[in-house]
């Protein structure tokens, strides 16, 4: 595909488009999930043109949400076959079949065997393709933002895919879906259930060619601008391919509370939660440091003052934790889990810098009864704990915190339970909040039910 696009259009394919082209050409059942504005249809159009050139006997069905969308692409393919000089020289056997009618939705090239199936048919999901059969079926953005708001529409689309589209595929043929996520009730689960291999390619990810889908089309400053333009919910759903983060799983997005201005007439007790990870590899977890302040007067609100996340090796990590602890005035405590290398990390920093580290053991029934500060081993329990603080009006975070790997803090919190993404900032925030709640006078009953 790279050579084809360069020769026919003098256009360089991006590395991610080459990955798409390979999936289009080699897999039998594949779904590619990708952001808007990533040239999905352009990539598909070039693939279609090349496949017709290599095998004029082929029959391809190109399905989109609406027939009017697909008609433009049939016209473009038709123009290339008829008039592009490079294409004509590369594929001289591809000639329009003058005996068969070309229209807005279908075209025919000359074949050795007569077939009623068009060389290319591009139409909407509800188009007139029943009764025809195809070697390749491409489902291109079948669902839009309005479709997912209608359960009836989504049921119709699911029934169309299961009951009609799959039956149009010839034995040994290939079917590929390439689309943007618009909600948890889109066709993603349908493709999973019928055995599609799923490739999710968000705008930010651990790609061989860099940290974003395209280093030229989507540099990090463009990514950040898109998040501001779209808003975090729409950005996470469509550009990060994560609709679960738009609404939330264990922790619901609508429960999250924000502060606009910190109380200036009361002294806050300051605590830090640290979730360390000793690595610089982008595919691994990050170190996260959350700084919170609690007002010990009722209703005892907790304010997230700062959230930092990054990757570094142990010596640099030790210095970063110490630096942030030393420059935080009035720091009452820093908390980490007592597991693995974190135990020695606490001991080293405590000896060298005399910071107020507090080890946070895992919660047990006995520790709960004794009011020992502890944390649940289960990430779900931690998310439930934070959700309970938000819903009770006791936890507030600032707006506009920096992204980490293209993901906002809100989206990380809302993704807990989905099996996707990191949880480092969630851990750090829960550690800090547990320490802050432990500072409440002992006569006050602390609700720890979420840790069960």
Secondary structure as UniProt FT lines:
FT   HELIX           2..9
FT   HELIX           15..26
FT   STRAND          29..34
FT   TURN            36..37
FT   HELIX           40..54
FT   TURN            56..57
FT   STRAND          60..64
FT   HELIX           67..83
FT   HELIX           85..90
FT   TURN            91..93
FT   TURN            98..99
FT   STRAND          106..107
FT   STRAND          120..124
FT   TURN            125..126
FT   TURN            130..131
FT   STRAND          134..140
FT   TURN            145..146
FT   HELIX           147..149
FT   HELIX           151..160
FT   HELIX           161..165
FT   HELIX           166..168
FT   STRAND          169..179
FT   TURN            184..185
FT   HELIX           188..193
FT   TURN            194..195
FT   STRAND          197..201
FT   STRAND          204..207
FT   TURN            208..209
FT   STRAND          210..212
FT   TURN            215..217
FT   HELIX           220..230
FT   HELIX           232..234
FT   HELIX           235..239
FT   HELIX           244..247
FT   HELIX           253..255
FT   STRAND          269..275
FT   STRAND          278..279
FT   TURN            282..283
FT   STRAND          287..294
FT   TURN            298..299
FT   STRAND          302..310
FT   HELIX           314..326
FT   TURN            329..330
FT   STRAND          331..337
FT   HELIX           341..353
FT   STRAND          357..362
FT   HELIX           365..369
FT   TURN            370..371
FT   STRAND          374..375
FT   HELIX           379..391
FT   TURN            392..393
FT   STRAND          395..397
FT   TURN            405..406
FT   HELIX           409..415
FT   TURN            416..419
FT   HELIX           424..438
FT   TURN            442..443
FT   HELIX           449..451
//
